[in-house]
Amino acid sequence: MKHPEEYAKSAEESLQQAKDHSTEETREARLTEAAVWAQLAQAAATVYAADQQRASERP
């Protein structure tokens, strides 16, 4: 799994690409892609936080 920041960066790149494209279809596709990357970033952050919590609880 990638680090959460990598997914967030991909989401930002997709948003920028959506701004740069002139056709509505391409823009919508990039916005959908950005939403998926953002969801992956959130999931990765949740897993990362849980892993950090478990690591701090170990003796």
N, C-alpha and C positions, 0 to 999 in steps of 0.2 A: 504494500500500500504506500502511496505517495504521502509526503508530509502535507498537512492541511494547506499550507501556504502555496504549494504547487498547484493544487486544485483551484484555489482562489485566483491565482495568477492566470490560469487558463480561462476562468470565468471573465476576468477583466479583459483579456485579449479578445474573447468572443464578443463582448459588449462593444469594444472599439471597432471590431470588424462590422458589427451591425450598424454602427454609425457611418462607416465608410461606404457601405453598399447602397446603391440607389434603388434597386428593385425591392419591392415589398416582400416578395417571396424569399429572397436571400436574407433580407433583414430579419424576417420572422424566424427563419432557420437559425440564424446566429443568436437571436434572443433565446430561442429554445435551448440551443447548445449552452449558452451562458447559464441558463437556469439549471441545467443538469450539472454543470461544473460546480455551481454554487451549492447544490444539494450534496454532491460528493465531498466538497470542502467541509460542509457541516458534519457529515457522517465521519469523515476522517478526523475532524477535531474532537468529536465525541469519543471515538476509539482511542485517540491519542491521550485525551484527558483521563480516560478510564485506565489506560496502561500506566500513566504517570501516578495515578492514585494507588494502584496495586503495588507499584514499585516502592512507593513511599511507606506502604504498610508492612512491607517485608522487613524482618529483622536483619 
